[in-house]
Amino acid sequence: MLVFVSEHVDPSQVGVACGILTAGLTGGILLGSLVATTLSTGMTHDQLATYGWRIPFLLGGAFGLLSMHLRRLLAETLVFLELEARRTSKHNLKSHKFGSPSLRPTTLRWRATLHFASAATARSASSSKTWIYLLCL
């Protein structure tokens, strides 16, 4: 994830973008912990055993679908596209050089970074709810 985000931003903004990603991951863990705490304090053991255990999995599935949708909105990085072009045209590599001065984009893509951070939050929230539930059994 960090590589994907760092390839989407200006080299001078890599730290900020990776910080946003890390904050998104931490936010997802916090969200999962809050859901697990709410369920364990708001339901009896019988309610959790009967139907309550399904709630984290349903929320995790919804967040998983959301993260898949957000990932589809992101474009591939220029580094990946250039490497893919090199790989698919190996026979042309001898006669043509890909001599770009920089493989990184020159502008910061905040929208892509925020989409990716949201997807990371959703993924993190769904996995932490599952683990917290399983650890509490």
SVG drawing of the C-alpha trace seen along z (x, -y; Angstrom):
<svg xmlns="http://www.w3.org/2000/svg" viewBox="-30 -19 49 38">
<polyline fill="none" stroke="black" stroke-width="0.4" points="0.0,0.0 2.8,-2.4 4.5,-1.9 1.2,-2.5 0.6,-5.8 4.2,-7.0 4.2,-6.5 1.0,-8.6 2.4,-11.7 5.1,-14.3 8.4,-13.1 8.3,-16.1 4.8,-14.9 5.5,-11.2 5.7,-11.6 2.3,-13.4 0.6,-10.8 2.0,-7.9 0.9,-9.6 -2.6,-9.9 -2.5,-6.2 -1.3,-5.2 -4.0,-7.4 -6.6,-5.6 -5.3,-2.2 -5.4,-3.3 -8.9,-4.7 -10.0,-1.3 -8.6,0.5 -10.3,-2.0 -13.6,-1.6 -13.4,2.2 -12.6,2.0 -15.6,-0.3 -17.9,2.1 -16.6,5.0 -16.9,3.1 -20.4,1.9 -21.5,5.4 -20.0,7.0 -21.4,4.4 -24.8,4.0 -25.7,7.7 -25.8,10.6 -23.7,13.7 -26.8,15.5 -27.6,12.7 -24.0,12.7 -24.0,16.5 -27.4,16.5 -27.1,13.6 -24.7,11.0 -21.6,12.7 -22.9,12.1 -22.9,8.3 -19.1,7.8 -19.0,10.1 -21.8,8.2 -20.1,4.9 -16.7,6.3 -18.3,7.5 -19.8,4.0 -16.4,2.4 -14.7,4.9 -17.1,4.1 -16.5,0.4 -12.8,0.8 -13.1,2.8 -15.1,-0.1 -12.6,-2.7 -9.7,-0.7 -11.4,-0.6 -11.6,-4.4 -7.8,-4.7 -5.6,-4.7 -2.4,-2.7 0.7,-4.6 3.0,-5.9 5.8,-3.7 3.6,-0.6 2.4,-1.7 5.9,-2.3 7.2,1.0 4.2,2.8 5.0,1.1 8.6,2.3 7.5,5.8 5.1,6.1 7.4,4.7 10.7,6.5 11.5,6.9 11.4,3.1 13.6,2.4 16.8,2.7 15.8,0.1 13.8,-2.2 14.8,-3.6 12.3,-4.7 14.5,-7.6 12.0,-9.6 13.7,-12.0 11.4,-11.0 9.1,-8.0 7.0,-9.8 4.1,-12.2 4.9,-15.8 1.7,-16.7 0.3,-15.5 -2.9,-13.5 -4.8,-14.1 -8.0,-12.5 -6.3,-9.3 -4.5,-9.4 -7.8,-9.9 -9.5,-7.1 -6.7,-4.8 -6.7,-5.8 -10.5,-5.2 -10.0,-1.8 -7.3,-1.0 -9.6,-2.2 -12.4,0.1 -10.1,3.0 -8.6,2.5 -12.0,2.1 -13.3,5.3 -10.3,7.4 -10.0,6.0 -13.6,6.7 -13.2,10.3 -10.0,10.8 -11.4,9.1 -14.5,11.3 -12.5,14.4 -10.2,13.5 -13.1,12.9 -14.6,16.4"/>
</svg>
